[in-house]
Amino acid sequence: MKPFQPDLVFFEPDSLNYPLGKKLYQQFKEQRVEVRMTTSHNRVTGIPGENDLEKYRVAKRTLVVGIRKTLKFETSKPSAEYAIPLATGCMGHCHYCYLQTTMGNRPYIRVYVNLDEIFAAAKHYIAEREPEITHFEAACTSDPVGLEHITGSLKQAIEFFGQEPLGRLRFVTKFHTVDGLLDAQHNGHTRIRFSINADTVIRQYEPATARLDERIEAATKVAYSKYPIGFIIAPLMIFDGWEAEYDDLLFRLRQSLPVDLPPPHFELISHRFTKTAKRVIEERYPKTKLEMDEEKRKKKWGKYGRVKYIYQDEERNALKSHMEERIHHHFPNAEIDYFT
């Protein structure tokens, strides 16, 4: 797939006071991309469209360049201690994604140009937890790899954490555009994880993302560049032939990766949804085949009284036992961080 390029770009005026803001403004002007100004990256108005669905699709092709004013980092369990905010929003169209609801009526993509201030805040959080190592997740609200060819922010973050003895960076991606990261001075302090899934899931529910073979090729590149790597298989889904497809996924992965690869980490997440997510998904992707039958699911109560609909215990146990057995078959020394 081709790397993301926005059709419309908004700039906060103060973003032009930063080197990255100036660079992006000049870059999009030269490319003759439509550029507009906005008072705040949180309140962008004027995105065109005849109805909500059309505005949503245009917003997913809209980039907003701004300043991250709130430098209080959110927690990011179980992935890391904190989320580091390099971007918000994603150009992918994954039907099941939790960003469908958390982004609400702001599905446009935001990038932040005050990187030195963001890194200074990270340094403060690292100092607070000395002598423990502090981990930062860069993909809580975005897929930064999908934007790296535009901003270069991820490479800067990798090299920042490469110089921090007690700082570690993590991020996950569904994109394959990693070539610009391969020569970064990471010093083993950044773990790159790839979100992978069965071909059926990627084909039906993950439009505008890289194909499985592209993700595996990208994972192989970063493994040969000596990055610690990992894989998130999510959302695990039950469909006709799921056992064979997930086994084939792991076989293809093992065949491509270096023979002497250090033990990779796997994170396993079964499919779930909320009533709100179901409503939003069906509005935005009216032809989706995503299975969201509440009668077939088990209720799981989360924070603040929210209810998630998860697979029944028997189905979840089947997913868990099958995936754990096949992962250890193909990767005997792999670490499975969690199944949820």
Phi and psi restraints in degrees (value plus and minus 20) as a CYANA .aco file:
   2 LYS   PHI     -99.2   -59.2
   2 LYS   PSI     124.2   164.2
   3 PRO   PHI     -80.1   -40.1
   3 PRO   PSI     130.5   170.5
   4 PHE   PHI     -82.3   -42.3
   4 PHE   PSI     115.5   155.5
   5 GLN   PHI    -155.0  -115.0
   5 GLN   PSI     107.0   147.0
   6 PRO   PHI     -92.6   -52.6
   6 PRO   PSI     132.6   172.6
   7 ASP   PHI    -111.3   -71.3
   7 ASP   PSI     -41.8    -1.8
   8 LEU   PHI    -165.9  -125.9
   8 LEU   PSI     116.8   156.8
   9 VAL   PHI    -151.1  -111.1
   9 VAL   PSI     111.1   151.1
  10 PHE   PHI    -127.9   -87.9
  10 PHE   PSI     123.9   163.9
  11 PHE   PHI    -143.5  -103.5
  11 PHE   PSI     115.1   155.1
  12 GLU   PHI     -92.9   -52.9
  12 GLU   PSI     117.4   157.4
  13 PRO   PHI     -73.8   -33.8
  13 PRO   PSI     -61.9   -21.9
  14 ASP   PHI     -90.2   -50.2
  14 ASP   PSI     -37.2     2.8
  15 SER   PHI     -84.4   -44.4
  15 SER   PSI     -42.7    -2.7
  16 LEU   PHI     -96.1   -56.1
  16 LEU   PSI     -25.4    14.6
  17 ASN   PHI    -105.7   -65.7
  17 ASN   PSI     -22.7    17.3
  18 TYR   PHI    -130.7   -90.7
  18 TYR   PSI     126.4   166.4
  19 PRO   PHI     -74.7   -34.7
  19 PRO   PSI     -63.7   -23.7
  20 LEU   PHI     -86.7   -46.7
  20 LEU   PSI     -58.2   -18.2
  21 GLY   PHI     -81.6   -41.6
  21 GLY   PSI     -65.4   -25.4
  22 LYS   PHI     -81.5   -41.5
  22 LYS   PSI     -63.5   -23.5
  23 LYS   PHI     -81.6   -41.6
  23 LYS   PSI     -65.8   -25.8
  24 LEU   PHI     -87.1   -47.1
  24 LEU   PSI     -58.7   -18.7
  25 TYR   PHI     -80.9   -40.9
  25 TYR   PSI     -67.4   -27.4
  26 GLN   PHI     -84.4   -44.4
  26 GLN   PSI     -60.5   -20.5
  27 GLN   PHI     -81.6   -41.6
  27 GLN   PSI     -67.5   -27.5
  28 PHE   PHI     -92.5   -52.5
  28 PHE   PSI     -52.4   -12.4
  29 LYS   PHI     -82.2   -42.2
  29 LYS   PSI     -63.8   -23.8
  30 GLU   PHI     -86.3   -46.3
  30 GLU   PSI     -52.7   -12.7
  31 GLN   PHI    -102.3   -62.3
  31 GLN   PSI     -21.9    18.1
  32 ARG   PHI      40.2    80.2
  32 ARG   PSI      13.1    53.1
  33 VAL   PHI     -99.3   -59.3
  33 VAL   PSI     121.4   161.4
  34 GLU   PHI     -84.8   -44.8
  34 GLU   PSI     106.2   146.2
  35 VAL   PHI    -139.2   -99.2
  35 VAL   PSI     113.0   153.0
  36 ARG   PHI    -152.0  -112.0
  36 ARG   PSI     147.1   187.1
  37 MET   PHI    -127.7   -87.7
  37 MET   PSI     132.2   172.2
  38 THR   PHI    -161.7  -121.7
  38 THR   PSI     127.4   167.4
  39 THR   PHI     -92.5   -52.5
  39 THR   PSI     -48.3    -8.3
  40 SER   PHI    -172.2  -132.2
  40 SER   PSI     119.2   159.2
  41 HIS   PHI     -88.8   -48.8
  41 HIS   PSI     -34.5     5.5
  42 ASN   PHI    -108.4   -68.4
  42 ASN   PSI     -32.1     7.9
  43 ARG   PHI    -156.1  -116.1
  43 ARG   PSI      47.5    87.5
  44 VAL   PHI    -108.8   -68.8
  44 VAL   PSI     105.7   145.7
  45 THR   PHI    -141.4  -101.4
  45 THR   PSI     143.1   183.1
  46 GLY   PHI      70.8   110.8
  46 GLY   PSI      -8.0    32.0
  47 ILE   PHI     -90.6   -50.6
  47 ILE   PSI     104.3   144.3
  48 PRO   PHI     -92.3   -52.3
  48 PRO   PSI     138.5   178.5
  49 GLY   PHI     134.1   174.1
  49 GLY   PSI     122.9   162.9
  50 GLU   PHI     -97.8   -57.8
  50 GLU   PSI     -44.5    -4.5
  51 ASN   PHI    -170.3  -130.3
  51 ASN   PSI     157.5   197.5
  52 ASP   PHI     -81.8   -41.8
  52 ASP   PSI     -60.1   -20.1
  53 LEU   PHI     -85.2   -45.2
  53 LEU   PSI     -62.8   -22.8
  54 GLU   PHI     -86.3   -46.3
  54 GLU   PSI     -60.0   -20.0
  55 LYS   PHI     -84.3   -44.3
  55 LYS   PSI     -56.9   -16.9
  56 TYR   PHI     -81.6   -41.6
  56 TYR   PSI     -66.0   -26.0
  57 ARG   PHI     -86.8   -46.8
  57 ARG   PSI     -56.9   -16.9
  58 VAL   PHI     -87.7   -47.7
  58 VAL   PSI     -60.8   -20.8
  59 ALA   PHI     -80.0   -40.0
  59 ALA   PSI     -55.4   -15.4
  60 LYS   PHI     -90.2   -50.2
  60 LYS   PSI     -29.5    10.5
  61 ARG   PHI    -131.1   -91.1
  61 ARG   PSI      -2.8    37.2
  62 THR   PHI    -133.7   -93.7
  62 THR   PSI     112.5   152.5
  63 LEU   PHI    -131.0   -91.0
  63 LEU   PSI     117.2   157.2
  64 VAL   PHI    -141.2  -101.2
  64 VAL   PSI     104.8   144.8
  65 VAL   PHI    -124.3   -84.3
  65 VAL   PSI      99.3   139.3
  66 GLY   PHI    -167.0  -127.0
  66 GLY   PSI    -190.8  -150.8
  67 ILE   PHI    -132.3   -92.3
  67 ILE   PSI     111.9   151.9
  68 ARG   PHI    -102.2   -62.2
  68 ARG   PSI      81.1   121.1
  69 LYS   PHI    -101.3   -61.3
  69 LYS   PSI     -55.6   -15.6
  70 THR   PHI    -104.3   -64.3
  70 THR   PSI      89.7   129.7
  71 LEU   PHI    -126.7   -86.7
  71 LEU   PSI      -0.6    39.4
  72 LYS   PHI    -107.5   -67.5
  72 LYS   PSI      92.6   132.6
  73 PHE   PHI     -98.5   -58.5
  73 PHE   PSI     120.3   160.3
  74 GLU   PHI     -95.6   -55.6
  74 GLU   PSI     134.4   174.4
  75 THR   PHI     -93.6   -53.6
  75 THR   PSI     140.2   180.2
  76 SER   PHI    -164.3  -124.3
  76 SER   PSI      36.4    76.4
  77 LYS   PHI    -100.8   -60.8
  77 LYS   PSI     128.0   168.0
  78 PRO   PHI    -108.7   -68.7
  78 PRO   PSI     -15.7    24.3
  79 SER   PHI     -90.6   -50.6
  79 SER   PSI     -60.8   -20.8
  80 ALA   PHI    -181.4  -141.4
  80 ALA   PSI     154.1   194.1
  81 GLU   PHI     -93.4   -53.4
  81 GLU   PSI     -58.7   -18.7
  82 TYR   PHI    -159.3  -119.3
  82 TYR   PSI     135.4   175.4
  83 ALA   PHI    -116.1   -76.1
  83 ALA   PSI     110.8   150.8
  84 ILE   PHI    -120.8   -80.8
  84 ILE   PSI     103.6   143.6
  85 PRO   PHI    -107.9   -67.9
  85 PRO   PSI      74.5   114.5
  86 LEU   PHI    -116.1   -76.1
  86 LEU   PSI     -48.5    -8.5
  87 ALA   PHI    -180.5  -140.5
  87 ALA   PSI     143.4   183.4
  88 THR   PHI    -158.2  -118.2
  88 THR   PSI     112.6   152.6
  89 GLY   PHI      78.5   118.5
  89 GLY   PSI     140.5   180.5
  90 CYS   PHI    -163.3  -123.3
  90 CYS   PSI     125.5   165.5
  91 MET   PHI    -104.3   -64.3
  91 MET   PSI     -28.8    11.2
  92 GLY   PHI     -91.3   -51.3
  92 GLY   PSI     143.9   183.9
  93 HIS   PHI    -144.0  -104.0
  93 HIS   PSI      25.8    65.8
  94 CYS   PHI     -88.6   -48.6
  94 CYS   PSI      99.7   139.7
  95 HIS   PHI     -78.7   -38.7
  95 HIS   PSI     -58.6   -18.6
  96 TYR   PHI    -107.1   -67.1
  96 TYR   PSI     -25.9    14.1
  97 CYS   PHI     -80.7   -40.7
  97 CYS   PSI     117.5   157.5
  98 TYR   PHI     -86.1   -46.1
  98 TYR   PSI     -39.9     0.1
  99 LEU   PHI     -85.8   -45.8
  99 LEU   PSI     -38.4     1.6
 100 GLN   PHI     -75.2   -35.2
 100 GLN   PSI     -58.3   -18.3
 101 THR   PHI    -117.9   -77.9
 101 THR   PSI     -59.1   -19.1
 102 THR   PHI     -88.8   -48.8
 102 THR   PSI     -48.9    -8.9
 103 MET   PHI    -100.4   -60.4
 103 MET   PSI     -36.9     3.1
 104 GLY   PHI      34.9    74.9
 104 GLY   PSI    -146.8  -106.8
 105 ASN   PHI    -113.0   -73.0
 105 ASN   PSI       0.9    40.9
 106 ARG   PHI    -146.2  -106.2
 106 ARG   PSI      41.3    81.3
 107 PRO   PHI     -98.9   -58.9
 107 PRO   PSI     -19.8    20.2
 108 TYR   PHI     -88.0   -48.0
 108 TYR   PSI     144.0   184.0
 109 ILE   PHI    -120.2   -80.2
 109 ILE   PSI     107.8   147.8
 110 ARG   PHI    -133.8   -93.8
 110 ARG   PSI     115.7   155.7
 111 VAL   PHI    -143.1  -103.1
 111 VAL   PSI     127.7   167.7
 112 TYR   PHI    -133.1   -93.1
 112 TYR   PSI     115.1   155.1
 113 VAL   PHI    -122.1   -82.1
 113 VAL   PSI     -30.9     9.1
 114 ASN   PHI    -106.8   -66.8
 114 ASN   PSI      41.3    81.3
 115 LEU   PHI     -84.6   -44.6
 115 LEU   PSI     -58.8   -18.8
 116 ASP   PHI     -81.1   -41.1
 116 ASP   PSI     -57.6   -17.6
 117 GLU   PHI     -89.6   -49.6
 117 GLU   PSI     -57.9   -17.9
 118 ILE   PHI     -85.3   -45.3
 118 ILE   PSI     -63.8   -23.8
 119 PHE   PHI     -87.5   -47.5
 119 PHE   PSI     -55.0   -15.0
 120 ALA   PHI     -83.8   -43.8
 120 ALA   PSI     -58.6   -18.6
 121 ALA   PHI     -84.9   -44.9
 121 ALA   PSI     -60.9   -20.9
 122 ALA   PHI     -80.6   -40.6
 122 ALA   PSI     -60.8   -20.8
 123 LYS   PHI     -80.4   -40.4
 123 LYS   PSI     -58.0   -18.0
 124 HIS   PHI     -84.1   -44.1
 124 HIS   PSI     -63.9   -23.9
 125 TYR   PHI     -85.2   -45.2
 125 TYR   PSI     -57.3   -17.3
 126 ILE   PHI     -82.6   -42.6
 126 ILE   PSI     -64.6   -24.6
 127 ALA   PHI     -82.4   -42.4
 127 ALA   PSI     -55.7   -15.7
 128 GLU   PHI     -83.1   -43.1
 128 GLU   PSI     -49.3    -9.3
 129 ARG   PHI    -123.7   -83.7
 129 ARG   PSI     -15.6    24.4
 130 GLU   PHI     -73.3   -33.3
 130 GLU   PSI     121.5   161.5
 131 PRO   PHI    -112.9   -72.9
 131 PRO   PSI      -6.8    33.2
 132 GLU   PHI     -95.6   -55.6
 132 GLU   PSI     134.2   174.2
 133 ILE   PHI     -99.5   -59.5
 133 ILE   PSI     118.0   158.0
 134 THR   PHI    -132.2   -92.2
 134 THR   PSI     107.8   147.8
 135 HIS   PHI    -122.6   -82.6
 135 HIS   PSI     121.1   161.1
 136 PHE   PHI    -144.6  -104.6
 136 PHE   PSI     113.3   153.3
 137 GLU   PHI    -121.6   -81.6
 137 GLU   PSI     106.2   146.2
 138 ALA   PHI    -120.8   -80.8
 138 ALA   PSI     -15.8    24.2
 139 ALA   PHI    -146.9  -106.9
 139 ALA   PSI       9.5    49.5
 140 CYS   PHI     -87.4   -47.4
 140 CYS   PSI     -60.4   -20.4
 141 THR   PHI    -143.7  -103.7
 141 THR   PSI      -3.1    36.9
 142 SER   PHI    -184.2  -144.2
 142 SER   PSI     155.5   195.5
 143 ASP   PHI    -139.4   -99.4
 143 ASP   PSI      72.9   112.9
 144 PRO   PHI     -85.9   -45.9
 144 PRO   PSI     -43.1    -3.1
 145 VAL   PHI     -84.8   -44.8
 145 VAL   PSI     -55.9   -15.9
 146 GLY   PHI     -86.5   -46.5
 146 GLY   PSI     -32.8     7.2
 147 LEU   PHI    -132.8   -92.8
 147 LEU   PSI     -25.5    14.5
 148 GLU   PHI     -82.8   -42.8
 148 GLU   PSI     -54.0   -14.0
 149 HIS   PHI     -88.0   -48.0
 149 HIS   PSI     -35.5     4.5
 150 ILE   PHI    -114.2   -74.2
 150 ILE   PSI     -67.7   -27.7
 151 THR   PHI    -118.8   -78.8
 151 THR   PSI     -56.2   -16.2
 152 GLY   PHI      51.6    91.6
 152 GLY   PSI     -12.7    27.3
 153 SER   PHI     -85.9   -45.9
 153 SER   PSI     -54.9   -14.9
 154 LEU   PHI     -87.3   -47.3
 154 LEU   PSI     -62.1   -22.1
 155 LYS   PHI     -82.5   -42.5
 155 LYS   PSI     -59.8   -19.8
 156 GLN   PHI     -82.0   -42.0
 156 GLN   PSI     -60.9   -20.9
 157 ALA   PHI     -85.8   -45.8
 157 ALA   PSI     -62.1   -22.1
 158 ILE   PHI     -79.5   -39.5
 158 ILE   PSI     -64.5   -24.5
 159 GLU   PHI     -94.3   -54.3
 159 GLU   PSI     -49.6    -9.6
 160 PHE   PHI     -82.1   -42.1
 160 PHE   PSI     -70.7   -30.7
 161 PHE   PHI     -91.2   -51.2
 161 PHE   PSI     -44.0    -4.0
 162 GLY   PHI     -82.0   -42.0
 162 GLY   PSI     -43.1    -3.1
 163 GLN   PHI    -119.2   -79.2
 163 GLN   PSI     -17.3    22.7
 164 GLU   PHI    -122.3   -82.3
 164 GLU   PSI      89.2   129.2
 165 PRO   PHI     -78.8   -38.8
 165 PRO   PSI     -51.2   -11.2
 166 LEU   PHI    -133.1   -93.1
 166 LEU   PSI      -3.7    36.3
 167 GLY   PHI    -136.1   -96.1
 167 GLY   PSI     119.3   159.3
 168 ARG   PHI    -154.6  -114.6
 168 ARG   PSI     124.1   164.1
 169 LEU   PHI    -134.7   -94.7
 169 LEU   PSI     124.7   164.7
 170 ARG   PHI    -159.3  -119.3
 170 ARG   PSI     126.1   166.1
 171 PHE   PHI    -177.7  -137.7
 171 PHE   PSI     140.7   180.7
 172 VAL   PHI    -146.2  -106.2
 172 VAL   PSI     130.0   170.0
 173 THR   PHI    -165.6  -125.6
 173 THR   PSI     135.4   175.4
 174 LYS   PHI    -133.0   -93.0
 174 LYS   PSI      -5.5    34.5
 175 PHE   PHI    -134.9   -94.9
 175 PHE   PSI     144.8   184.8
 176 HIS   PHI    -134.9   -94.9
 176 HIS   PSI     -18.5    21.5
 177 THR   PHI    -103.3   -63.3
 177 THR   PSI      52.0    92.0
 178 VAL   PHI    -126.4   -86.4
 178 VAL   PSI     -20.2    19.8
 179 ASP   PHI     -77.2   -37.2
 179 ASP   PSI     -55.9   -15.9
 180 GLY   PHI     -90.1   -50.1
 180 GLY   PSI     -29.6    10.4
 181 LEU   PHI    -119.4   -79.4
 181 LEU   PSI     -30.9     9.1
 182 LEU   PHI     -88.1   -48.1
 182 LEU   PSI     -48.4    -8.4
 183 ASP   PHI    -120.7   -80.7
 183 ASP   PSI      -9.9    30.1
 184 ALA   PHI     -87.1   -47.1
 184 ALA   PSI     126.1   166.1
 185 GLN   PHI    -102.9   -62.9
 185 GLN   PSI      61.8   101.8
 186 HIS   PHI    -108.8   -68.8
 186 HIS   PSI     -44.5    -4.5
 187 ASN   PHI      34.1    74.1
 187 ASN   PSI       7.1    47.1
 188 GLY   PHI      54.7    94.7
 188 GLY   PSI      -9.4    30.6
 189 HIS   PHI    -113.7   -73.7
 189 HIS   PSI     -22.0    18.0
 190 THR   PHI    -140.7  -100.7
 190 THR   PSI     106.6   146.6
 191 ARG   PHI    -121.9   -81.9
 191 ARG   PSI      99.2   139.2
 192 ILE   PHI    -117.3   -77.3
 192 ILE   PSI     103.9   143.9
 193 ARG   PHI    -134.1   -94.1
 193 ARG   PSI     124.9   164.9
 194 PHE   PHI    -133.3   -93.3
 194 PHE   PSI     111.7   151.7
 195 SER   PHI    -103.5   -63.5
 195 SER   PSI      96.6   136.6
 196 ILE   PHI    -145.9  -105.9
 196 ILE   PSI     141.8   181.8
 197 ASN   PHI    -182.5  -142.5
 197 ASN   PSI     154.0   194.0
 198 ALA   PHI     -83.2   -43.2
 198 ALA   PSI     130.0   170.0
 199 ASP   PHI     -74.3   -34.3
 199 ASP   PSI     -59.2   -19.2
 200 THR   PHI     -80.5   -40.5
 200 THR   PSI     -63.1   -23.1
 201 VAL   PHI     -87.3   -47.3
 201 VAL   PSI     -66.2   -26.2
 202 ILE   PHI     -82.7   -42.7
 202 ILE   PSI     -64.3   -24.3
 203 ARG   PHI     -85.2   -45.2
 203 ARG   PSI     -61.4   -21.4
 204 GLN   PHI    -108.0   -68.0
 204 GLN   PSI     -50.6   -10.6
 205 TYR   PHI    -145.5  -105.5
 205 TYR   PSI     -17.7    22.3
 206 GLU   PHI    -147.9  -107.9
 206 GLU   PSI      36.3    76.3
 207 PRO   PHI     -82.8   -42.8
 207 PRO   PSI     133.7   173.7
 208 ALA   PHI      45.3    85.3
 208 ALA   PSI       6.9    46.9
 209 THR   PHI    -144.5  -104.5
 209 THR   PSI     151.0   191.0
 210 ALA   PHI     -90.8   -50.8
 210 ALA   PSI     130.1   170.1
 211 ARG   PHI     -88.9   -48.9
 211 ARG   PSI     143.1   183.1
 212 LEU   PHI     -79.2   -39.2
 212 LEU   PSI     -64.4   -24.4
 213 ASP   PHI     -84.3   -44.3
 213 ASP   PSI     -52.0   -12.0
 214 GLU   PHI     -88.0   -48.0
 214 GLU   PSI     -59.8   -19.8
 215 ARG   PHI     -86.8   -46.8
 215 ARG   PSI     -61.5   -21.5
 216 ILE   PHI     -84.7   -44.7
 216 ILE   PSI     -60.6   -20.6
 217 GLU   PHI     -82.7   -42.7
 217 GLU   PSI     -61.9   -21.9
 218 ALA   PHI     -85.3   -45.3
 218 ALA   PSI     -61.2   -21.2
 219 ALA   PHI     -81.7   -41.7
 219 ALA   PSI     -57.7   -17.7
 220 THR   PHI     -85.4   -45.4
 220 THR   PSI     -60.8   -20.8
 221 LYS   PHI     -80.5   -40.5
 221 LYS   PSI     -67.8   -27.8
 222 VAL   PHI     -91.4   -51.4
 222 VAL   PSI     -49.3    -9.3
 223 ALA   PHI     -84.5   -44.5
 223 ALA   PSI     -62.4   -22.4
 224 TYR   PHI     -89.2   -49.2
 224 TYR   PSI     -39.9     0.1
 225 SER   PHI    -107.9   -67.9
 225 SER   PSI      -9.0    31.0
 226 LYS   PHI      49.6    89.6
 226 LYS   PSI       0.1    40.1
 227 TYR   PHI     -92.3   -52.3
 227 TYR   PSI     121.9   161.9
 228 PRO   PHI     -82.8   -42.8
 228 PRO   PSI     116.1   156.1
 229 ILE   PHI    -146.3  -106.3
 229 ILE   PSI     146.8   186.8
 230 GLY   PHI    -179.1  -139.1
 230 GLY   PSI     152.3   192.3
 231 PHE   PHI    -159.1  -119.1
 231 PHE   PSI     112.4   152.4
 232 ILE   PHI    -125.1   -85.1
 232 ILE   PSI     101.4   141.4
 233 ILE   PHI    -123.8   -83.8
 233 ILE   PSI      82.6   122.6
 234 ALA   PHI    -181.3  -141.3
 234 ALA   PSI     124.1   164.1
 235 PRO   PHI    -100.6   -60.6
 235 PRO   PSI     114.0   154.0
 236 LEU   PHI     -84.7   -44.7
 236 LEU   PSI     109.9   149.9
 237 MET   PHI    -147.9  -107.9
 237 MET   PSI     130.3   170.3
 238 ILE   PHI    -120.7   -80.7
 238 ILE   PSI     102.0   142.0
 239 PHE   PHI    -171.6  -131.6
 239 PHE   PSI     151.7   191.7
 240 ASP   PHI     -79.7   -39.7
 240 ASP   PSI      99.1   139.1
 241 GLY   PHI      65.2   105.2
 241 GLY   PSI      -3.2    36.8
 242 TRP   PHI     -81.9   -41.9
 242 TRP   PSI     -57.5   -17.5
 243 GLU   PHI     -80.6   -40.6
 243 GLU   PSI     -66.6   -26.6
 244 ALA   PHI     -87.3   -47.3
 244 ALA   PSI     -59.1   -19.1
 245 GLU   PHI     -86.8   -46.8
 245 GLU   PSI     -60.8   -20.8
 246 TYR   PHI     -90.5   -50.5
 246 TYR   PSI     -53.6   -13.6
 247 ASP   PHI     -86.5   -46.5
 247 ASP   PSI     -60.5   -20.5
 248 ASP   PHI     -83.5   -43.5
 248 ASP   PSI     -59.0   -19.0
 249 LEU   PHI     -76.9   -36.9
 249 LEU   PSI     -68.7   -28.7
 250 LEU   PHI     -88.5   -48.5
 250 LEU   PSI     -55.6   -15.6
 251 PHE   PHI     -83.4   -43.4
 251 PHE   PSI     -66.4   -26.4
 252 ARG   PHI     -83.3   -43.3
 252 ARG   PSI     -57.4   -17.4
 253 LEU   PHI     -84.9   -44.9
 253 LEU   PSI     -66.6   -26.6
 254 ARG   PHI     -83.1   -43.1
 254 ARG   PSI     -58.3   -18.3
 255 GLN   PHI     -86.3   -46.3
 255 GLN   PSI     -48.4    -8.4
 256 SER   PHI    -110.1   -70.1
 256 SER   PSI     -54.8   -14.8
 257 LEU   PHI     -94.4   -54.4
 257 LEU   PSI     137.2   177.2
 258 PRO   PHI     -77.8   -37.8
 258 PRO   PSI     123.6   163.6
 259 VAL   PHI     -82.2   -42.2
 259 VAL   PSI     -57.5   -17.5
 260 ASP   PHI    -112.5   -72.5
 260 ASP   PSI       4.4    44.4
 261 LEU   PHI     -80.1   -40.1
 261 LEU   PSI     110.6   150.6
 262 PRO   PHI     -79.0   -39.0
 262 PRO   PSI     135.9   175.9
 263 PRO   PHI     -73.5   -33.5
 263 PRO   PSI      98.1   138.1
 264 PRO   PHI     -96.3   -56.3
 264 PRO   PSI     139.1   179.1
 265 HIS   PHI    -121.3   -81.3
 265 HIS   PSI     121.6   161.6
 266 PHE   PHI    -142.3  -102.3
 266 PHE   PSI     118.2   158.2
 267 GLU   PHI    -140.8  -100.8
 267 GLU   PSI     109.5   149.5
 268 LEU   PHI    -139.9   -99.9
 268 LEU   PSI     104.5   144.5
 269 ILE   PHI    -152.6  -112.6
 269 ILE   PSI      99.4   139.4
 270 SER   PHI    -101.0   -61.0
 270 SER   PSI     136.6   176.6
 271 HIS   PHI     -86.7   -46.7
 271 HIS   PSI     119.4   159.4
 272 ARG   PHI    -170.0  -130.0
 272 ARG   PSI     144.4   184.4
 273 PHE   PHI    -175.8  -135.8
 273 PHE   PSI     143.7   183.7
 274 THR   PHI    -133.9   -93.9
 274 THR   PSI     147.2   187.2
 275 LYS   PHI     -80.2   -40.2
 275 LYS   PSI     -61.3   -21.3
 276 THR   PHI     -83.3   -43.3
 276 THR   PSI     -65.6   -25.6
 277 ALA   PHI     -80.8   -40.8
 277 ALA   PSI     -62.5   -22.5
 278 LYS   PHI     -78.5   -38.5
 278 LYS   PSI     -65.3   -25.3
 279 ARG   PHI     -82.5   -42.5
 279 ARG   PSI     -66.8   -26.8
 280 VAL   PHI     -84.8   -44.8
 280 VAL   PSI     -64.4   -24.4
 281 ILE   PHI     -80.4   -40.4
 281 ILE   PSI     -64.4   -24.4
 282 GLU   PHI     -88.7   -48.7
 282 GLU   PSI     -47.9    -7.9
 283 GLU   PHI     -92.9   -52.9
 283 GLU   PSI     -61.4   -21.4
 284 ARG   PHI    -105.0   -65.0
 284 ARG   PSI     -48.9    -8.9
 285 TYR   PHI    -150.2  -110.2
 285 TYR   PSI      51.3    91.3
 286 PRO   PHI     -81.5   -41.5
 286 PRO   PSI     -38.7     1.3
 287 LYS   PHI    -120.4   -80.4
 287 LYS   PSI      -9.2    30.8
 288 THR   PHI     -80.6   -40.6
 288 THR   PSI     126.0   166.0
 289 LYS   PHI    -121.2   -81.2
 289 LYS   PSI      -9.2    30.8
 290 LEU   PHI     -81.5   -41.5
 290 LEU   PSI     107.3   147.3
 291 GLU   PHI     -98.2   -58.2
 291 GLU   PSI      95.7   135.7
 292 MET   PHI    -157.7  -117.7
 292 MET   PSI      30.3    70.3
 293 ASP   PHI    -106.2   -66.2
 293 ASP   PSI      87.7   127.7
 294 GLU   PHI     -82.0   -42.0
 294 GLU   PSI     -49.3    -9.3
 295 GLU   PHI     -88.9   -48.9
 295 GLU   PSI     -43.4    -3.4
 296 LYS   PHI    -109.7   -69.7
 296 LYS   PSI     -27.1    12.9
 297 ARG   PHI    -126.2   -86.2
 297 ARG   PSI     147.8   187.8
 298 LYS   PHI    -124.7   -84.7
 298 LYS   PSI     119.8   159.8
 299 LYS   PHI    -101.1   -61.1
 299 LYS   PSI     117.1   157.1
 300 LYS   PHI    -148.4  -108.4
 300 LYS   PSI     101.1   141.1
 301 TRP   PHI    -103.2   -63.2
 301 TRP   PSI     109.3   149.3
 302 GLY   PHI    -130.8   -90.8
 302 GLY   PSI    -179.7  -139.7
 303 LYS   PHI     -84.9   -44.9
 303 LYS   PSI     129.9   169.9
 304 TYR   PHI      39.5    79.5
 304 TYR   PSI       6.5    46.5
 305 GLY   PHI      57.0    97.0
 305 GLY   PSI      -8.7    31.3
 306 ARG   PHI     -96.0   -56.0
 306 ARG   PSI     125.0   165.0
 307 VAL   PHI    -131.5   -91.5
 307 VAL   PSI     108.0   148.0
 308 LYS   PHI    -127.9   -87.9
 308 LYS   PSI     126.9   166.9
 309 TYR   PHI    -124.1   -84.1
 309 TYR   PSI      92.5   132.5
 310 ILE   PHI    -134.1   -94.1
 310 ILE   PSI     149.6   189.6
 311 TYR   PHI     -83.3   -43.3
 311 TYR   PSI     133.4   173.4
 312 GLN   PHI     -82.2   -42.2
 312 GLN   PSI     137.0   177.0
 313 ASP   PHI     -73.8   -33.8
 313 ASP   PSI     -62.9   -22.9
 314 GLU   PHI     -82.0   -42.0
 314 GLU   PSI     -60.8   -20.8
 315 GLU   PHI     -90.5   -50.5
 315 GLU   PSI     -62.2   -22.2
 316 ARG   PHI     -84.5   -44.5
 316 ARG   PSI     -60.5   -20.5
 317 ASN   PHI     -84.2   -44.2
 317 ASN   PSI     -57.1   -17.1
 318 ALA   PHI     -85.7   -45.7
 318 ALA   PSI     -63.7   -23.7
 319 LEU   PHI     -80.0   -40.0
 319 LEU   PSI     -68.1   -28.1
 320 LYS   PHI     -82.0   -42.0
 320 LYS   PSI     -70.4   -30.4
 321 SER   PHI     -86.7   -46.7
 321 SER   PSI     -60.2   -20.2
 322 HIS   PHI     -85.3   -45.3
 322 HIS   PSI     -68.0   -28.0
 323 MET   PHI     -86.2   -46.2
 323 MET   PSI     -62.2   -22.2
 324 GLU   PHI     -83.8   -43.8
 324 GLU   PSI     -61.8   -21.8
 325 GLU   PHI     -85.9   -45.9
 325 GLU   PSI     -63.3   -23.3
 326 ARG   PHI     -93.7   -53.7
 326 ARG   PSI     -54.0   -14.0
 327 ILE   PHI     -82.1   -42.1
 327 ILE   PSI     -66.8   -26.8
 328 HIS   PHI     -92.1   -52.1
 328 HIS   PSI     -42.0    -2.0
 329 HIS   PHI     -88.5   -48.5
 329 HIS   PSI     -67.1   -27.1
 330 HIS   PHI    -103.5   -63.5
 330 HIS   PSI     -50.7   -10.7
 331 PHE   PHI    -150.9  -110.9
 331 PHE   PSI      61.1   101.1
 332 PRO   PHI     -75.4   -35.4
 332 PRO   PSI     -50.9   -10.9
 333 ASN   PHI    -122.2   -82.2
 333 ASN   PSI     -10.0    30.0
 334 ALA   PHI     -83.8   -43.8
 334 ALA   PSI     132.4   172.4
 335 GLU   PHI    -127.9   -87.9
 335 GLU   PSI     104.6   144.6
 336 ILE   PHI    -117.0   -77.0
 336 ILE   PSI      87.4   127.4
 337 ASP   PHI     -88.8   -48.8
 337 ASP   PSI     -59.8   -19.8
 338 TYR   PHI    -190.1  -150.1
 338 TYR   PSI     139.5   179.5
 339 PHE   PHI    -146.2  -106.2
 339 PHE   PSI     111.1   151.1
